[in-house]
Amino acid sequence: MRKHISYYTKGMENSSVVRNYINSITNKDELIKALTEYFN
């Protein structure tokens, strides 16, 4: 799933910071929270 998230966020504002953070997440709920915050 991480590679899909990286693909869809590529080129977006602050996407490298978000991708680095997402790649360090180990729990699904934290991942959902991070994505929700980024896309809202």
C-alpha positions in Angstrom: 0.0 0.0 0.0 2.9 2.4 0.7 4.1 2.4 -2.9 0.6 3.3 -4.0 0.4 6.2 -1.6 3.8 7.4 -2.8 2.6 7.2 -6.4 -0.6 9.2 -5.8 1.1 11.9 -3.7 4.1 12.4 -6.0 4.3 16.0 -7.1 1.9 17.3 -4.5 2.8 20.0 -1.9 5.0 18.7 0.9 4.6 15.2 -0.5 8.2 14.1 0.3 7.7 14.9 3.9 4.4 13.0 4.0 5.9 10.0 2.1 8.8 9.8 4.6 6.4 9.9 7.5 4.1 7.3 6.0 7.0 5.0 5.3 7.8 5.0 9.1 4.3 4.3 10.3 3.7 0.8 11.6 0.0 0.8 12.5 -3.0 1.1 10.2 -4.9 3.6 12.3 -2.0 6.0 12.3 -1.7 5.7 8.6 -5.4 6.5 8.1 -5.1 9.5 10.4 -2.0 10.8 8.5 -3.6 10.5 5.2 -6.8 12.1 6.4 -4.9 15.1 7.7 -2.8 15.5 4.6 -5.8 15.4 2.1 -8.0 17.6 4.2 
